[in-house]
C-alpha cells in the first residue's frame, strides 16, 4: 500500500541492478502499481465495470495496463503476440462478473515484477536495438517499448483515478 508520506517512487533513489537508462521506466511502473492499490482501496466491486459517460471502466483500465505491459515485453523479445494474448486484448473491458479487483491488481503486480526482472537483466548496450510492433512491424526500439509500457500505465492510472472519483461521487 502506498504511504502518502513517502515521496514518489522516482524520488526515492536508484533501483538496484537496473541500468540508469531504465530507471525512469522502472520508477513509472512501480508508481503505477502503488497508485493502483491506493486508488482501488475500498472501491466497490459492483462499480468495477461501470462506464460513466460512456468512458472506459475501472476494470478496463486495470486489464489494459497489464495487457499493454505484457504485449510490450513480448515485442521486446522480438516475438509476435500469441493467440492467448489476442484473446486477452479482445476481452479487455468486457464485463466478466467472476473477475474481481483483487484478480486485476494481482495480475498487474506480477507483470510489473516480471518487467523489473527483465530490466535488471537488460544490458544497456541493447537498449537502442531495433524492435518492431504488431503485424505491421512498426518501428521501435527496446528502450522505446519499455518506456511506452511505463508511460502508458501512468496514463491509464490517471484516467482510472478520474473514473473512480466520478463513480464514487455518483454513488455516495
Secondary structure by P-SEA (a helix, b strand, c coil): cccccccccccccccccccccaaaaaaaaaaaaaaaaaaacccccccccccccccccaaaaaaaaaaaaaaaaaaaacccccaaaaaaaaacccccccccaaaaaaaaaaaaaaaaaaaaaccccccccbbbcccccccccaaaaaaaaaaaaaaaaaaaaaaaaaaaaacc
